[in-house]
Amino acid sequence: DAGVIQSPRHEVTEMGQEVTLRCKPISGHNSLFWYRQTMMRGLELLIYFNNNVPIDDSGMPEDRFSAKMPNASFSTLKIQPSEPRDSAVYFCASSLGARAYNEQFFGPGTRLTVL
Amino acid sequence: AQTVTQSQPEMSVQEAETVTLSCTYDTSESDYYLFWYKQPPSRQMILVIRQEAYKQQNATENRFSVNFQKAAKSFSLKISDSQLGDAAMYFCAYRRAQGGKLIFGQGTELSVKP
């Protein structure tokens, strides 16, 4: 079975450019989560969706970040304009349901480097 | 606000030996779940084990077990018969029973010596 798919796996861009990260959750999963991992802040939730609706976006750093989930099988995280401090690994995770007992399955992550 | 603390940035264990990773957390909630995730060099986050707060019995998964002390808000992971493939970063995490975000600790990097 295919797990959570993220693309690209690596992204190098210059400051000021727009960056779009993509995620395909596991088929049938109705909850999707975007996490960011940095050395300074560790792993932190940016936003999560339940049935394609954003439920908690309190972790989104600022207006430069936006996330969408147009359908159950696709989500994007966009950074515009990007800054060097956005360099991090971005993980997408999905689960069958939003309760704590529903295991979150993580994608392989996208390593973003902003020069 | 809930917090998760892992006070051991690095740990080392000899192959076939046992190692315990520590985790403490803070919450005012009574119903929640605790997790240990493994992150090998491939970056993939893998769920190792989970514990429901209302269950007094400690969770076990093969060579992995936890020592859950609810009153002390402690949740340690014991790895028995350590294998080279256990080398990874291990994260302790908390989540409210109703759902929402996983709150992670800072991680413990485990190395396994042959």
Chai-1 contact restraints between the chains, C-beta under 6 A:
chainA,res_idxA,chainB,res_idxB,connection_type,confidence,min_distance_angstrom,max_distance_angstrom,comment,restraint_id
A,G42,B,F104,contact,1.0,0.0,6.0,A-B,restraint_1
A,G42,B,Q106,contact,1.0,0.0,6.0,A-B,restraint_2
A,L43,B,F104,contact,1.0,0.0,6.0,A-B,restraint_3
A,L45,B,K101,contact,1.0,0.0,6.0,A-B,restraint_4
A,A98,B,G99,contact,1.0,0.0,6.0,A-B,restraint_5
A,R99,B,G99,contact,1.0,0.0,6.0,A-B,restraint_6
A,A100,B,Y33,contact,1.0,0.0,6.0,A-B,restraint_7
A,A100,B,R95,contact,1.0,0.0,6.0,A-B,restraint_8
A,A100,B,A97,contact,1.0,0.0,6.0,A-B,restraint_9
A,A100,B,G99,contact,1.0,0.0,6.0,A-B,restraint_10
A,E103,B,L47,contact,1.0,0.0,6.0,A-B,restraint_11
A,F106,B,M45,contact,1.0,0.0,6.0,A-B,restraint_12
A,P108,B,Q44,contact,1.0,0.0,6.0,A-B,restraint_13
A,G109,B,R43,contact,1.0,0.0,6.0,A-B,restraint_14
